[in-house]
Amino acid sequence: MGAAISGTSSNVEELSGCLLTLLNKRPTCDEVPSKLEDVRLLLQQGAPVDAKIHPRQRLYEPDYATTTALQVCCSVGDVSAAKELLRIGADIRLLTKEGTVLHSAVKSKWLGKRFTDMLELLLEYWPEIINIKNFQADTPLHVAVMEGYTEYIESLLSHGADLTLLSSSVNVPPCQHSPLFPIDRALGYAIQIGNLATILTLLQNGDNFMGLCCQQRFAFMKPDFVKLMVEANWEEKKYRWMYEEDNWSPELIDWIRNPRPLSFLCRQTIRRAVGSKNLKNIACLPLPQSCKDVLIRFGNYRLKDSFDVTDSIWIRRWKHYHDVSSLKRTD
């Protein structure tokens, strides 16, 4: 990593502000290449490559910057500008209020499909950044799960994000912590939020329900989602259901504790016999539409039309993700 350009202007603070303002404006240097020349000009005039804004000093706040130039690039999704800053010596290890620059990139809604490009750029300069925790003890994977960006989650996992890391360095089992301050794996966060696409992605990449404090997690989940998870073969011993939430109806509690209806078991058996790779062909069978709907339907719930429920629920990787956290009943 080269040496950072030192300021040559008497008004370095002003140049620093101009650089941060320019980087924070859209369109990005990726979209308008001429903007990158303006960035280079400011750096040549003396704007510090690690330009930063410090918070107003308070006794209860740690002394760290709220914004750095590289963090701005990650937040607005400007891969070209980030590459230029790193090339001339930007310190990728500077921590901000958000954590690392990768935490900022994970929160960016602007990166989209270019998130992988940004991730690979950051990993080139700091390979360990993918599992570094922020001041809230969350890894980038935890943050991606909280944001619900499934495409980012897949990219992180394919580049070495650790599914097993807890959201705290405290060596205490998750079940011994209050559900108001959950300390858990990324999957625990996904269950708490109730984002089905995120849960599926983590399971498909090797995680499982073992070790999760399900009873605490269900305290944050809607009853409909609880029922959906149980229908999806979340095998949980009955003694774990001794302290259900008050908002759960007696019918739901009875449904959870007792065996599944025969109609559900038949549907489940047929789907397994057909095979996960052939479920999408059920719609082509010469059967009454009501019968095909029963076989395709996942329990008593159908996800939004943008979600391909005819594909395998737990095995195949979903190719298109939309807002799948909300479920609608189709009785």
Phi and psi in degrees as a GROMACS rama.xvg file:
@    title "Ramachandran Plot"
@    xaxis  label "Phi"
@    yaxis  label "Psi"
@TYPE xy
-73.158  169.541  GLY-2
-75.7722  142.121  ALA-3
-70.1452  147.599  ALA-4
-71.4416  128.673  ILE-5
-87.9946  152.709  SER-6
-67.9119  138.041  GLY-7
-115.648  -1.819  THR-8
-102.257  151.126  SER-9
-73.4488  -14.8128  SER-10
-115.065  63.2828  ASN-11
-63.646  -37.1464  VAL-12
-62.0717  -40.0298  GLU-13
-66.8489  -43.265  GLU-14
-62.871  -38.193  LEU-15
-61.1849  -44.6945  SER-16
-63.7118  -39.5158  GLY-17
-63.5088  -40.1199  CYS-18
-64.7191  -46.2896  LEU-19
-63.4711  -40.2155  LEU-20
-64.6533  -43.6523  THR-21
-63.3294  -44.5202  LEU-22
-66.9041  -29.7354  LEU-23
-80.1719  -10.8817  ASN-24
-91.4947  143.708  LYS-25
-101.994  151.019  ARG-26
-75.1755  164.455  PRO-27
-84.445  173.597  THR-28
-66.0673  -24.3085  CYS-29
-65.6563  -36.7148  ASP-30
-86.684  -32.5744  GLU-31
-127.648  93.2217  VAL-32
-57.5801  -28.3177  PRO-33
-64.8781  -23.8772  SER-34
-65.8692  -31.015  LYS-35
-63.6359  -32.5884  LEU-36
-65.9959  -36.542  GLU-37
-64.8426  -39.0881  ASP-38
-62.7027  -46.0166  VAL-39
-61.9858  -37.9722  ARG-40
-63.6592  -43.8081  LEU-41
-62.3996  -40.5324  LEU-42
-65.2611  -38.7459  LEU-43
-67.5968  -30.0684  GLN-44
-78.5785  -10.0077  GLN-45
122.404  3.4647  GLY-46
-64.8629  128.234  ALA-47
-66.6167  136.107  PRO-48
-64.5858  -26.5294  VAL-49
-102.562  40.2171  ASP-50
-54.3291  136.881  ALA-51
-147.362  159.898  LYS-52
-117.875  126.544  ILE-53
-94.1391  147.576  HIS-54
-70.8498  160.788  PRO-55
-61.7775  128.958  ARG-56
-67.1832  124.004  GLN-57
-130.607  152.037  ARG-58
-63.9165  -31.9532  LEU-59
-93.3437  3.56129  TYR-60
-104.465  137.299  GLU-61
-69.457  159.629  PRO-62
-89.3562  84.1863  ASP-63
-139.93  156.382  TYR-64
-73.4395  149.458  ALA-65
-89.4294  -22.9365  THR-66
-148.227  134.626  THR-67
-123.079  162.849  THR-68
-59.8984  -41.9868  ALA-69
-66.936  -36.2088  LEU-70
-64.9716  -39.4897  GLN-71
-59.8012  -44.2575  VAL-72
-58.6621  -42.4317  CYS-73
-68.6311  -35.9446  CYS-74
-70.4889  -38.5849  SER-75
-91.7473  -4.7795  VAL-76
80.2838  34.1049  GLY-77
-99.4958  91.351  ASP-78
-69.5242  -40.5318  VAL-79
-63.387  -43.9796  SER-80
-66.2386  -40.2585  ALA-81
-62.1217  -40.66  ALA-82
-63.1063  -39.6988  LYS-83
-66.4791  -43.6257  GLU-84
-62.8551  -43.0816  LEU-85
-67.3758  -34.4937  LEU-86
-62.9292  -37.1556  ARG-87
-96.0497  6.02335  ILE-88
115.665  18.2804  GLY-89
-60.9421  140.019  ALA-90
-83.3996  103.539  ASP-91
-71.0445  -16.8171  ILE-92
-89.4045  1.41525  ARG-93
-67.5757  126.614  LEU-94
-93.9597  142.535  LEU-95
-121.727  -172.624  THR-96
-61.1356  -28.8202  LYS-97
-79.9228  -19.5627  GLU-98
114.323  -131.271  GLY-99
-84.6935  171.703  THR-100
-66.4087  -25.142  VAL-101
-69.2925  -35.3577  LEU-102
-59.2631  -40.1152  HIS-103
-66.1559  -40.9951  SER-104
-64.1438  -38.7048  ALA-105
-64.4068  -31.0189  VAL-106
-82.382  -8.06479  LYS-107
-78.8709  122.531  SER-108
-83.0177  -7.8869  LYS-109
-85.6543  -24.5142  TRP-110
-66.8062  -46.6959  LEU-111
56.7673  -126.511  GLY-112
-69.0769  -14.4233  LYS-113
-86.564  2.00706  ARG-114
-59.8661  -40.2648  PHE-115
-62.2881  -38.2968  THR-116
-62.18  -43.6123  ASP-117
-65.5642  -42.9059  MET-118
-60.9662  -46.979  LEU-119
-65.2321  -33.8309  GLU-120
-64.1105  -46.5073  LEU-121
-66.6629  -38.7233  LEU-122
-65.7759  -28.2097  LEU-123
-63.3734  -34.5112  GLU-124
-96.3588  -21.3928  TYR-125
-152.062  85.1691  TRP-126
-58.7994  -30.8709  PRO-127
-78.8548  -4.98703  GLU-128
-63.5992  -23.5359  ILE-129
-66.0565  -22.9131  ILE-130
-119.947  13.1535  ASN-131
-74.1171  137.862  ILE-132
-92.5071  150.977  LYS-133
-89.1855  -169.004  ASN-134
-70.5605  -15.7761  PHE-135
-94.0033  8.60962  GLN-136
66.5374  27.4111  ALA-137
-103.099  136.251  ASP-138
-80.3556  167.106  THR-139
-55.7671  -33.0313  PRO-140
-65.5215  -42.269  LEU-141
-58.6287  -43.9176  HIS-142
-65.5477  -41.7356  VAL-143
-61.7444  -37.9169  ALA-144
-65.8954  -43.2626  VAL-145
-64.216  -35.3298  MET-146
-77.0175  -24.1129  GLU-147
81.9711  19.4106  GLY-148
-88.4317  92.1797  TYR-149
-64.5701  -35.6053  THR-150
-62.9024  -38.0794  GLU-151
-66.7031  -40.6629  TYR-152
-60.319  -45.4326  ILE-153
-61.9741  -40.1586  GLU-154
-65.9429  -43.2808  SER-155
-60.4786  -44.9709  LEU-156
-65.5284  -38.4345  LEU-157
-71.1625  -15.8465  SER-158
-107.321  13.4509  HIS-159
106.915  12.6802  GLY-160
-63.1177  138.629  ALA-161
-89.8648  116.322  ASP-162
-69.5421  -22.5839  LEU-163
-89.351  -8.44265  THR-164
-68.744  133.437  LEU-165
-81.4928  161.1  LEU-166
-81.9669  19.2963  SER-167
-157.159  150.53  SER-168
-83.8761  -3.6116  SER-169
-69.6223  125.567  VAL-170
-86.0997  68.1372  ASN-171
-131.486  135.999  VAL-172
-56.5586  142.116  PRO-173
-56.5498  -33.8287  PRO-174
-67.1315  -14.5909  CYS-175
-91.306  4.99521  GLN-176
-107.569  154.974  HIS-177
-66.1788  140.534  SER-178
-65.4091  -17.6343  PRO-179
-72.832  -21.8814  LEU-180
-130.076  68.9335  PHE-181
-66.6518  136.486  PRO-182
-120.863  107.589  ILE-183
-159.474  177.781  ASP-184
-73.8201  172.617  ARG-185
-60.9719  -34.1502  ALA-186
-62.6461  -37.4237  LEU-187
-61.206  -39.2658  GLY-188
-62.8911  -43.6789  TYR-189
-62.5753  -39.1941  ALA-190
-67.9853  -41.5471  ILE-191
-61.2575  -41.2765  GLN-192
-73.3491  -33.836  ILE-193
87.9501  26.5026  GLY-194
-92.8387  106.456  ASN-195
-64.8261  -41.339  LEU-196
-60.9543  -39.3442  ALA-197
-66.3865  -43.1729  THR-198
-59.5759  -45.9511  ILE-199
-61.5693  -42.06  LEU-200
-61.4356  -44.4507  THR-201
-66.7269  -39.7498  LEU-202
-66.0327  -40.3855  LEU-203
-68.3401  -18.5014  GLN-204
-100.119  14.9406  ASN-205
110.217  -3.30847  GLY-206
-82.2048  169.218  ASP-207
-152.137  177.112  ASN-208
-83.6807  -3.24964  PHE-209
-64.7516  134.128  MET-210
86.5059  -6.21251  GLY-211
-83.2609  142.843  LEU-212
-86.4896  83.4486  CYS-213
-61.6684  -38.0739  CYS-214
-59.5827  -42.8578  GLN-215
-69.1016  -39.6977  GLN-216
-63.8921  -38.7315  ARG-217
-65.0793  -20.4741  PHE-218
-62.0955  -20.3834  ALA-219
-101.186  -2.62008  PHE-220
-105.115  149.333  MET-221
-71.8595  146.417  LYS-222
-54.8359  -37.8999  PRO-223
-61.1253  -38.2717  ASP-224
-71.9901  -36.2247  PHE-225
-58.1533  -45.978  VAL-226
-63.7383  -40.0824  LYS-227
-62.5956  -42.6588  LEU-228
-65.7869  -37.7869  MET-229
-66.8979  -40.637  VAL-230
-64.915  -23.4726  GLU-231
-86.3257  22.3245  ALA-232
72.3811  31.9435  ASN-233
-75.4255  97.2024  TRP-234
-81.2764  114.815  GLU-235
-132.27  133.282  GLU-236
-65.3333  146.449  LYS-237
-63.7219  -28.8428  LYS-238
-66.9361  -17.2478  TYR-239
-75.608  -7.74083  ARG-240
-104.884  29.3637  TRP-241
-79.2629  -20.1072  MET-242
-126.547  65.9972  TYR-243
-72.0474  159.508  GLU-244
-71.8233  152.424  GLU-245
-64.6777  -26.6841  ASP-246
-81.4774  -0.679019  ASN-247
-82.9509  132.061  TRP-248
-74.8743  154.963  SER-249
-57.5915  -33.7896  PRO-250
-63.9268  -39.7796  GLU-251
-67.0693  -43.8187  LEU-252
-61.8276  -42.5238  ILE-253
-64.7578  -38.8834  ASP-254
-64.8058  -38.0649  TRP-255
-70.3611  -40.6186  ILE-256
-78.3659  -25.1523  ARG-257
-103.663  165.153  ASN-258
-59.971  153.739  PRO-259
-66.6317  151.983  ARG-260
-60.4041  153.861  PRO-261
-59.8514  -36.5012  LEU-262
-62.0615  -38.8959  SER-263
-68.4337  -42.9712  PHE-264
-63.0915  -38.1047  LEU-265
-64.9608  -45.2575  CYS-266
-61.1527  -41.5477  ARG-267
-64.4855  -42.2747  GLN-268
-64.9043  -42.6619  THR-269
-64.455  -43.1763  ILE-270
-61.8732  -39.8409  ARG-271
-67.2353  -36.6096  ARG-272
-67.8389  -38.2069  ALA-273
-64.1884  -38.6825  VAL-274
98.0221  142.948  GLY-275
-61.8326  -33.621  SER-276
-75.3153  -15.2913  LYS-277
-108.731  2.2113  ASN-278
-60.5457  -33.6692  LEU-279
-67.7945  -16.3519  LYS-280
-87.313  -4.62423  ASN-281
-58.5087  -36.6148  ILE-282
-62.792  -19.1744  ALA-283
-92.9106  -5.88708  CYS-284
-70.2136  147.445  LEU-285
-78.5051  64.7775  PRO-286
-122.391  157.597  LEU-287
-56.5366  146.592  PRO-288
-60.0033  -37.1814  GLN-289
-62.9734  -36.7362  SER-290
-68.4031  -42.7337  CYS-291
-64.2405  -37.0168  LYS-292
-63.1029  -39.4118  ASP-293
-64.0772  -40.6189  VAL-294
-71.9111  -35.8894  LEU-295
-77.7875  -32.4668  ILE-296
-63.5289  141.797  ARG-297
-97.2181  96.9562  PHE-298
66.7156  -137.035  GLY-299
-103.013  18.94  ASN-300
-126.536  143.913  TYR-301
-123.805  129.905  ARG-302
-74.0398  170.104  LEU-303
-56.5471  154.62  LYS-304
-58.7236  -26.3176  ASP-305
-72.0913  -7.44141  SER-306
-105.78  125.175  PHE-307
-80.1968  91.2868  ASP-308
-81.4323  -9.37837  VAL-309
-79.4518  -12.1888  THR-310
-86.0794  170.437  ASP-311
-61.6765  136.534  SER-312
-74.2469  -42.7291  ILE-313
-111.617  -11.7131  TRP-314
-105.285  -52.856  ILE-315
-76.118  146.499  ARG-316
-81.1495  131.622  ARG-317
-72.7612  138.183  TRP-318
-96.0286  -24.3439  LYS-319
-129.325  127.377  HIS-320
-118.492  130.67  TYR-321
-129.832  -149.102  HIS-322
-85.0266  91.8699  ASP-323
-104.379  5.39139  VAL-324
-75.2019  -22.2082  SER-325
-97.5754  133.464  SER-326
-117.893  145.467  LEU-327
-123.448  141.323  LYS-328
-84.143  142.495  ARG-329
-130.883  60.0672  THR-330
